[in-house]
Amino acid sequence: MINITSDWRLKVLLVRHAQSEANANRILQGQTDGKLTEKGMAQAHLLAEHFTNKSIDIIISSDLHRAHKTAQIVAKKQSLEVVTTKSLREWNAGVLDGLPAASLEEAITKSQLPLNEFTPDDGESFSQLRERAINFLATLETHKQGQVIMVCTHGDLLRVLVGSILEKDLESSMSIEFDNTSYTTIVLDNNGKWIVESINQVP
């Protein structure tokens, strides 16, 4: 638990999608699409059950299938529709997409660049990803006071976003763990400051 405040304007539940086939096979999966595994489907239904008696006003999701499907399963329990946006897509891994997960560290080492400057061919940098995530978060600030918003997205986007709120650099942010279907709670207080209440809670 990081911080708890009862004085908030908005509450946001940041959810990492359920297990995908690429997750199970330890494959880098950026913005290519992929299905959930049987385990992933079970995780999504467990998440939906966890929030059955909890009020959610809006569900916003990445348009990629693994996140959107997770969100749809929760939304059905809540009798809500899912709003999708490309802004919540995973880091664009470019030419690394679809390679073994270990390929990322190898590519960064080979580039001899710091993490914030590393950009795979045809992809985006983690700095660009963080900017995209922060810009998305800013759009939520216009929502009606008192709303609870679920945001279903991806691991790397969550790392840079939550790391930014915690005022961590990119290197430190990338070490934050988010399990499949975990939820991280952040609130916007009445002073306009985002606060992390909890990280990586698993249903």
Number of C-alpha atoms within 10 A of each C-alpha: 10 11 11 14 12 7 11 20 20 22 22 23 20 25 29 26 31 32 24 24 18 20 17 12 10 14 18 19 24 23 18 15 13 16 17 23 17 13 13 23 19 14 22 27 17 17 22 22 16 13 15 15 10 10 11 20 12 18 22 22 29 24 22 23 18 26 32 21 23 27 32 24 18 26 21 13 14 20 10 15 14 23 15 19 15 12 18 24 24 23 23 23 23 18 12 20 20 17 15 14 17 11 15 16 11 10 15 16 13 9 14 10 12 11 18 15 15 18 20 18 12 10 18 16 19 23 16 17 23 23 15 18 22 18 13 16 16 9 9 14 14 8 13 10 13 12 16 20 19 24 26 31 29 27 20 24 23 26 21 30 25 26 21 17 15 14 11 15 13 19 14 12 20 19 12 16 14 21 15 20 29 21 24 22 22 24 23 21 16 12 9 12 11 21 20 20 15 15 19 19 14 16 14
